[in-house]
Amino acid sequence: MMRHGHHVAAWRHPDTDLESNPFAVFRRQVHSAERACLDAVFFADSLALTGGVPTLEPLTLLSALAASTERIGLIGTATTTYNEPYTVARQFASLDQISEGRAGWNLVTSDNAAEAANFGRDRHVAHAARYERAREFHQVVAGLWNSWDSDALINDKQGGRLADAGKIHPLNHRGEHFSVAGPLNVSRSPQGRPVVVQAGGSEAGRALAAATAEVVFTAQPSLASAQAFYRDMKGRLAAHGRAAESLKIMPGLFAVVGSSQAEAEDKFGQLQRLIVPEAGLALLGRMIGNFDLSTYPLDGPLPELPQTQDGQRSRQQLLTDLAQGENLSIRQLYERIAGGRGHFTVVGTAEAVADQMQAWFEQEAADGFNFMAPSLPGGLDDFLSLVVPELQRRGLFRKTYQGTTLREHLGLNPAHKQAELS
């Protein structure tokens, strides 16, 4: 969920609420998602002003949402590049306690070079160094989450023992990037520990996900590319002693839904006409690797760019292939990604969207989807009121929650049984 929606021009849509408190907007939308029994809501994050759009800090936001929801999972992003592992472990463990087992951590390395200057750095951390730090960062966080055995709290008033000290474990980690003693000062939650989500698509990102993640959020524009990614990720798990079902592949899905094909295309066209060229160009420049494209003609070809050192290499390759494969100008390329941003895009009826989702699911391209609403509230409301009932009619999606934790929603084992991720 983004403040106005995923389309770069969503803030200009006539139905977009710019005046209400952002939390009030998100709360209404999350309540709607919970009524539709979605697995979770997912908030990205950036530690710099991006696209001129102000945001809310996700852990604070999710903690407030935890108090006003009962079942829906709560996933938030925290970068390993400009954070410390003890703080992140403590924050998400606390969210997991507050929500009674519904928290998820989206583990990312910062791809926005503008973040560096907010943390006293002259240059952004290079791609390889970010992933080296991220792997050790996860190791520390996972170790801290395992500080407390599930039965460490005794609460014996008569005997004067609050906890069994033998079941609370120091970490004593000393590595290349971190030195952390532990133990964590937050005990285990009902789901054992938060779900770990990862979104890297480069070779380094895939390797990290195979070793650490339980959900992968990925940008795949076609069924064939999604199937190849799915096979690759599932095939990497055995080397880490993991079963295929321990990792859920959830591609992004940008869908504009209408009661007819013509209505859906009209809705999409309305958003496309609202794109401000400067905003489209800025979006493309950041997503293709933090390059300034303002000196190139908008209706000329995408220039040859060096491999990004501080951005998303997988997204740079995806967008470059798209531009070259379809001979797109810079303007045509930013118009193409203005909504889906390189993710799978469908514009059509509920039946058409459900057909695509079913095909990807049944043909081993996805275990589920991360729906990216074009605009709020309309884009999400359309999906919840039109597509979800269609999926339910086909027996592809729940009508009621069967569990109470995010792990149960996703079909993941309780964390205390997942020694391979310890």
Helices and strands as residue ranges (DSSP letters): G 10-12, H 22-35, E 40-43, H 58-68, E 73-79, H 85-98, E 103-108, G 113-119, H 127-145, E 153-156, E 161-163, G 165-167, E 173-174, E 179-180, E 195-198, H 203-212, E 215-218, H 223-236, G 237-240, G 244-246, E 248-258, H 261-273, H 277-287, H 313-325, H 330-337, E 344-349, H 350-362, E 370-372, H 378-382, I 383-387, H 388-393, H 406-410, G 415-417, G 419-421
